[in-house]
């Protein structure tokens, strides 16, 4: 793949020659010494957030790099994974000319972002067992196909994609293969970040919203080659991750033992819920899950969704998604929440 891949063939022409905005905090990076900062037109009165945040989030990246087993130069952080994904579109896809490939049923923002950026979204349905159809995908590829989006573990199906299938796509496609690993912390599969050096066209996105329990602070992670990260850095807003987000994220990432205990509790809750779901009379099939949720096929999704809602339980009705007719998605909650859900499920006829 290294012989085939040339990032210059993918980057938009206007981005290739772009010089990024240089902020005051880019030009002078503090070494911790006490300095008088009169360079950024800030309010001088300290209230904890009167100074601009580090535009490169250096301290947070150091901790994340160590945890993820990558170099700091391989990481870009964004205002949630959605900003990271949007930056990929804006860096590599020429509006009205290029296209991307997504694999429904999958995370809906790929399609939304393709529309926002005026990029054709070529959809290729997953197979009946929710795996990518390699032949169908490669048939859709042309000279203007810049990115293929793989969500693994996949939302809303919950399953991970076959590593063999992913390798075939990485080796066969000359564009970027984006692997969205929002739920990887709940999976026993190894992250594709371990394969960065093997595949220069690999981009992995992760998040603090799921396993780390930080959906409210909006912190998304892009892990890729230094060359790809450098391109995205050209177009990212200078202060896209605010100071409070950086502080809270650093605290949580450093508390990895607590995060891992919570993950273990969620996985145990999923095992208990699966025992019940398989015995509920109106549930026809429970799909394998490597995530913190379970997708189940029911007799009438709209009816069962309304019944659960009337009992104070909010689940996700996925029946409108391709291959997901009459399915409900159950996120794993606390022990008490799971018990309440189980009690309600057993009460319904």
Secondary structure, DSSP 8 states (H G I E B T S, - for coil): -TTT--GGGTS-HHHHT------HHHH----S------SS----S-SSSSS---TT-HHHHHHHHHHHTS-GGGEEEESHHHHHHHHHHHHH--TTT-EEEE-SSS-THHHHHHHHTT-EEEE----TTS---HHHHHHH--TTEEEEEEESS-TTT-----HHHHHHHHHH-SSEEEEE-TTGGG-SS--GGGGTTT-TTEEEEEESSSTT--GGG--EEEE--HHHHHHHHHHS-TT-S-HHHHHHHHHHHH-HHHHHHHHHHHHHHHHHHHHHHTT-TTEEEE---SSSEEEEEES-HHHHHHHHHHTT---EE-TTSTT-TTEEEEE---HHHHHHHHHHHHH--
